[in-house]
Amino acid sequence: TQVLLVRASGLVTVCHRFVSTNGREAMLTAVFVFVVGTGIGAYNAETLRPCLEDTFHLSRQKAAPAAKRLSQTVRSKTSEFSTAVQSKTNDIVAAAKEKIKEVKEKRA
């Protein structure tokens, strides 16, 4: 398939996308791309390392507050849902006990 890319400068380029309908071809392509990417990464490791270290440092810096907020939200919701589940469980147990009592009375 062909894809048209329109850039901010007004330049239009045509890109060909490979779409595989065969699973073997897709797997072979994935393995090939992995091997080529690994080779390029190994070749450019010295120049890529500072960029990757900065990226990881920034992601840890930005992710820590988000993870803390998520943890607090999960903790508060867990306590709310825990009480709701406990209440429903007690209702179900009480209803089951009543049914058992009714069945025993019918048999007696």
C-alpha positions in Angstrom: 0.0 0.0 0.0 1.0 3.6 -0.5 0.9 6.3 2.1 1.1 10.1 1.4 2.9 12.1 3.9 2.3 15.9 3.9 4.9 17.9 5.8 4.7 21.4 7.3 6.8 22.7 4.4 4.2 21.5 1.9 6.4 18.7 0.6 4.4 15.6 -0.2 6.2 12.2 -0.1 5.0 8.8 -1.0 5.9 6.0 1.3 5.4 2.3 0.5 4.2 0.3 3.4 4.8 -3.5 3.5 1.7 -5.3 4.6 2.2 -9.0 4.9 -0.8 -11.4 4.9 1.5 -14.3 5.5 2.5 -15.0 9.1 5.9 -16.5 8.0 6.8 -13.4 6.0 5.8 -11.1 8.9 7.9 -13.1 11.3 10.9 -13.2 8.9 10.6 -9.4 8.5 10.4 -8.9 12.3 13.5 -11.0 12.8 15.4 -9.2 10.0 14.5 -5.8 11.4 15.5 -6.9 14.9 18.9 -8.1 13.6 19.5 -4.9 11.5 18.5 -2.7 14.4 20.7 -4.5 16.8 23.6 -4.2 14.5 23.1 -0.5 14.0 22.7 0.0 17.8 25.9 -1.9 18.4 27.8 0.1 15.8 26.5 3.5 17.2 26.6 2.5 20.9 29.0 5.1 21.9 27.0 8.0 20.4 23.6 6.5 21.5 24.5 5.9 25.1 24.3 9.5 26.4 21.0 10.0 24.6 19.5 6.9 26.1 20.8 7.7 29.6 19.2 11.2 29.4 16.0 9.6 28.2 15.9 7.0 31.0 16.8 9.7 33.6 14.0 12.0 32.4 11.5 9.2 32.2 12.3 8.1 35.8 12.1 11.7 36.9 8.7 12.2 35.4 7.3 8.7 36.1 8.0 8.8 39.9 5.3 11.5 40.7 2.8 9.8 38.4 3.4 6.4 40.0 3.0 7.9 43.5 -0.4 9.5 42.5 -1.5 6.2 40.9 -0.5 4.3 44.1 -2.5 6.8 46.3 -5.5 6.5 44.0 -5.4 2.7 44.0 -5.0 2.6 47.7 -8.1 4.9 48.3 -10.2 3.0 45.7 -9.2 -0.3 47.2 -10.5 0.6 50.6 -13.8 1.9 49.1 -14.2 -1.3 47.1 -13.2 -3.5 50.0 -16.0 -2.2 52.2 -18.5 -2.5 49.3 -17.4 -6.1 48.6 -17.6 -6.9 52.3 -21.1 -5.5 52.6 -22.3 -7.5 49.5 -20.6 -10.6 50.8 -22.4 -10.3 54.1 -25.7 -9.9 52.3 -25.1 -13.0 50.1 -24.1 -15.0 53.2 -27.3 -14.0 55.0 -29.4 -14.8 52.0 -27.7 -18.2 51.6 -28.3 -19.0 55.3 -32.0 -18.1 54.9 -32.3 -20.4 51.9 -30.6 -23.2 53.8 -32.9 -22.7 56.7 -36.0 -22.8 54.3 -34.7 -26.0 52.7 -34.2 -27.7 56.1 -37.7 -26.7 57.2 -39.2 -28.1 54.1 -37.4 -31.5 54.6 -38.4 -31.7 58.3 
